């Protein structure tokens, strides 16, 4: 992608405006870490400015840690932002970009963690949970997780289940185990950025399949299976990230038949499933072909780093556990022990109920503040999907509101392909309070009513 920054809505020296645009475009996802930037001469020509101005801008960006120069190759966005000294764009006061579960007082998450750890110390001590152990969890921990997944409608058993340190790790290991470089994995045309990142490092080629308000289109999926002979299909059938699409029972049954008929493996990402009680996972329809990932990151808290992967059989579970050992050795078993207790005594469900209730209230608030705006939402979900008014691209709009102290995510971060829709995802759970959420949404509502900023050559 050839980068041309928008400068006409910024103030100050041109070189500084280029640095600010670079900062904003990295934050919004328009520029990827490690992405090559235009040469000094090419950017100067594109902007109609002199070469020395661009050179000064690139030098300043490198000084700040935003970019890195590679001898004989050019200038690249820095792979790591850990060394950034300071950024010149305004501080983001309202972060509606991270898709976090809200933490209402009723969930009592900190209290439950404190009491859970104290119980473990009192009953068994910490030593067992702080030593090396077999990856994937003990039989008792896996059985507790399997029992919880059975209550969700799956035919789960502990010998087919692996406990991983988060779904991102699970997806990476599944790609390593199920594919080789160059293989195709089908996804929805918009998908979780984590699978995109994992595909880059494993050499897998993602191919997007068209979708509607219920998720992936069956006819398009069947055609893509015939055309691409994929090794797997990755889907988010419940409260899809980012569009909020949720498959009906009839759609799930049709998709299951297509997968069975095509002989393709399914990776079902059920990050949001616990927020929609009673929904039937695809894994219950094609268990022999499904790797079902159930994360606690979106229904309890991401810092737990606990994800359960239900595999087609115990041999597949053994292979995934071996991959887990090779990449991260094992999850943090002290936290696994706490979570296993919550699953067994009902605490996990109580936390999820409280978070679901808070999410529903925040969705109602968003509906009131954004009443004039077309938006796609799920009543219990943590995010909303908003098509932008005519004239706005996702990255330009994200940069525009970022300068007003609001962080959201544009469609480019989720797109599989080269033509992302002009849309944004707005997350409601990251705000520390409902009052803070309303303030952020009011900034968003005003920005959506404002005319698009026309990109001009400066």
N, C-alpha and C positions, 0 to 999 in steps of 0.2 A: 504494500500500500504506500503510495507516495504521499508524504505528509506536507500539508500546506496549512499553517496556523491562521486562525482568525485574529486579526489585530485591531480592527476598526472600533471595537467596543472596549478597548483598553486605553489607559492613559500612561503618559511617561515616555521616555526615550524608546525608540523602536527596538533596540537590542534588548531592553528590559521586558518589553511586551512579548518578544519572542520567547524569552525565558519563562514568563508567566504562562503563555499559551502551552508551552511544552509541559510545564508542571501540571496544568489543568487537564491536558489531554492524557497524560499518564494516569492521573487519578481517576478519570472518567472511563478509562478502558479504550479510548480511541487509539492510544499508543500502547503497545505491549512492551514489557521489560525485555531487553535484548533485541528489540526491533531496530533495524538499520534506519538512520535518518538520511535525508537528502544531502548531497555534497554541498559545501559552502556555495559553490557557484550555481548549482541548480536551485537552491532555495532563494538566493539573491535574485535570480532571474524570475522565479515564480512570484516573488513579492514586489519586484520592480525597485529594489533597493541596491545600494552599493555593497560590494563584497566584504569590505571591512566591517560593516555593521553586523553581518551574519557571523563573521569570524569572532567578533567581540561577544556576540550572544552565545555561540558555542563554547567559547572559552569560559564565560561566566557559568554556563550550565555545568561544564566539567568541574569547575572550581567548587560548585555547590554539591557535587556528587550525583547530579541528575543524569549525566551521560559519561561515556567512556570512549576514548579513542583507541582504535586497534590499528597497529602499523600495517600499511598496505591494504587495509580493508575499508576504513572510514570511521564514522561516528555512529555510536549505537546508544540507545536508551540503556541506562545502567541495569545490570541484572539484579542488583540488590540496592534497595534504598536505605540500607542501614547507615551509610556514611553521609547522607544528606545533612548539610550543616544547618540550613534554614531555607524555608520556602517563602517566596515573595507573595504568594496568593493568600487571601484572607483565611483565617482559621474557620474551619467548618463547625458552626455552633449547633447545627441540627443535622445529625447523621441518620438519614433514612436510606442508607445504602446497604448496610449489613442485615441479612435476613436472620435476625435473632428472635428467639421466643421472649416475650415480655416476662418479667419476674414479679408477679403480684405478691403482696404480703401473704395471701392465703396459701401460696405454694410452700412457704416456709423453707425454701431450699437451703439457706445457710444453716438454719437450725437442724434440719434433717441430716445434713452432712456432718455437722458437729456431733450430733447424737449417734450417728451411725459409726463414725470413727471411734468414738468413746466406747461403744459396745464391743467393737472388734478388739480394741486394746484390752478391755476387761475380760473378755471371754477366751481369746486365743493369743493375744499379743500381736505385734506387727511383724515379727521375724519371717513367718511363712509368706507373707504378702510382699516382702521386700527382697526376697531372694530370686534367683533365676528359676523359672518354671516352664513347663511345656507351653508352647504358644497355643492360643485358641481357647484357653480357659479350662478349669477343672471340670470333671464330669458333673459335679453338683451345680457349678455355676452355669454350665451349658444346659443342664436340665431345667434350671430355673428360668433361663431365657426361653427355652423351647416351650415351657408351659405358658409363658406370657404370650408368645407368638401364636400358640394354639387358640388362645382366647380372641385373637385377631382374625381367626378363620383359616389359618394354615395348618397343614399336617406336619407340625414341627416335632423333631426328636433330637435329643442332645447329641447323638452320634453323627448327625448330619449338620451340625451347627458349629460355627467358628466365631469366637469373640475377637473383634479387631479394634485397634485404637482409632476409631472414626471411619466413616464411610469413604473418605478420600483415600485412605490407605487401602481399604478393601477394594475399591475400584482399580487402583493401580495394580494391586496384586492379581486381581481377576484378569486384567488385560495381559499381564505377564504370563499367567497360567493358560489362558484360553486362546491367545492370538500370537502371531509373530509379526515382525515389521512388514508393512505393506498390506496386511489384511484389512478388510472393511468391517466396520461396526456401524450399524444403522442407529440413528437417534431421531428424535423430533427435530424439525428445522430450527427450533430454539431449544436450548438445553442447558443443563447445569454446567457452569464454567469449569468445574473440577474434572469432569470427564474430558473436556477439551484439553485441559492441561496434561492429564494423564496420557492422552493419546499422542501428544507431541513427544513425550519422553519414551514412549514404548513403540513409536513408529507406526501406530495404527492410523488408518485413514477413516475419518468420520464422514458419513454421508447422511444429510438431513432428509427426512421424509415429511411431506406436507401434513399439516394438522388443522383441526378446527376447534370449536369450543369444547369438544369432548376429548381432544387429544389427537393422536396419530390417526390418519385416515386409512381404513382397512385396505381399500383398493390400491392406494399408493404404496402401502407397506408390502402388499403381496407382489406388486410390480417390482419394487426395489429388491425384494428377496430374489426374484427371478433374474434381474439384471446384474446384481452385484455379488451374488453368492456370499453373503456376509457370514463371518464367523459368529456374530452375536448381534442382538438388538438390545439397546439400552433405552429404557422407557421410564418416565415418571408419571404413572397413570392417575395419581391422586394429588390434587392441589399442585398441579404442574408448576415447576419453577422454570421460567418466570411468568407464564401466562395465566396461571390458576386453573387451567382446564382440568376437569375431572371426568374420567370415563364412566359412562353408564354401565349397568350390568350387561346389557345387550352388546355394547361395544367391546367390553372385556371378553365376552364369550366369542365374538367374531375374531378378535385379535388372537386369542388363544388357539382357535382353529387354524388360523393362517400360520402361526408359529409351528404348530404340530405338523401341519401339512408340508411346510418348507423344511422341516428338520433343523431349524435354527435355534440356538440357545438364547435365552432371555436373561438379561440383567435387569431386575426390577428394583428401582430406587424408591423405597417407601419412607422417605424422610418425614413426610407430612401425614402419612396414613393415620397415626393415632389421633390426629385432630378431627378426623371424620369417622366416628364410630359406625360400625356396621358395614363398612365398605368391604367388598370381597376382593382380596389381592389376586392379581393374575397368577401368582404362584400357586394358589389353590386350584387353578384350572389346568395348569401345565406344570405340575411339580417336578416331573421327570426331566424338564428342560430348563428349569429356572434357578438362577442364583438370586435369592431374595435378600436385599440389604435393608435392615430396619435400624435406623439411627436414633439416638436419643438427643442429637444436637438441636433439632428443630422443635421437639416436643418437651424437652426438659432444659438442657443447657449444653452448648458446644464444648465447654471446657472439661466435661466429663470424659470426652474422647472414647466413647463406647458405641460400638456398632455390632449388630448381630447379623451374620451372613448364614442363611439357610441354603444349603447346597442340594443338588439332586440326589446324592447318595453319600455314604460314609467314605468311599474312596475319594470322591471329589473334595470332601471336607479335609481329608488327610493331605491332599495335594495343596489346598489353599493354606493349611496350617504350615506346611513346609515353606511355601512362598513367604508367609508372614515371618517365619524365623529368619529367612534370608534377608529381609528388608528392614524390619524393626525389632526382631527378636520376639517381642511379646507386648501385650498391652500393659498398662499400669495396674497391677493386680490389687493394690489396696483400694483403688476406686472401683474396680470390678467387684470386689467383695461388698462394698457399700451398695452398689447398684443391685447386686443379686439379692441382698436383703430387702431392698425396696420392691423388687419384683415379687418376692415371696409374700411380704406382709401387706401389700396393697398400697404402699407409700407412692410408688411410681405412678399408679393410676390416679391417686389423689393429686399429685403434682400436676399431671397432665390435665386433669379436669379444671384445676384452677387456671392454668395457662390458657386452655381453650376458651374459658369464660372471659378472660381478659382480652384475648385476641378478638373475640366476637364484639366486645364493647369498643375496641379500637377500630374495628371495621365500620361500626355504626358512626363513630366520630368522623372517620374519613369520608363516609358517604355524605354526611352533612356539610363538611367543609368543601368537598369537591362535587357538590350536587349538580353543578352546571357542566361538569366534565364527563365525557364518556370514559368509563373505566371498567376493567374486568376484575372481579374479586370473588373470593370464596368466603362465606360468612364466618368461618373459623380460621381462616388462613392468616399468615403473617405479612402478606404482601399484596399489592395491587398492580395491575398492568395497564398502562395508560398510552393509547395511541396519541401522538402529538399533533397539534394543529398544523395546518398546511404551512410549509416553509421551514419548519424546524427539522433538523436531523437530530438523532439521539445524542450524538457527541457534542454538537453545538449547544443543545439545550442543557446538557449536564454541565458543561463549562459555564454557561450563563448563570445557572442557579448556584453553582459552586462559589462564584464571586459574590453572591448574596448570603453566603454562609450555610448553604444547604447542599448536602451530598445525596445523590441518587445514582442509579446505574442505568446506562443506556443499553439498547437492544444489541449493540455490537458485541458486548461481552458474552452474549448467549447464542449468537448466530452461528449456525453451521452452514457455511456458504458465503457468498460475496455480496448478497443483497439483503442486508438486515432491514426490517421494517423501521419506520420512524416512530419509536416508542420507548418508554422507560419503565423500569420496575421501581416501585416505591415500597420500602419496607417499613412496617408500622411498629415492630417489636423493639427496635434498638433504642427508641426514645426512652429516657429514664422515667418519664411520667406522661400522663395523658395531656397535661398542660403543655409540656414541651412538644409533644406530637402535634397538637393543634397549631402551635406557633410555626412549626416547620411546614405543615400542610397549608397554612395561610400564605407563606412565602411561595409555595408551589402553585397554589391557585392563582395568585397574582401573576406569576411568570407565565402560566398557561394562557392567561388572557392577554398577554402583551404580544405585540407583533414580532415576528421572527427577525433576527438580525441577519441582514444580507451580507454574505461573504464577498468582500471586494479586495482587489489587489491594492496594497499600500505602497 
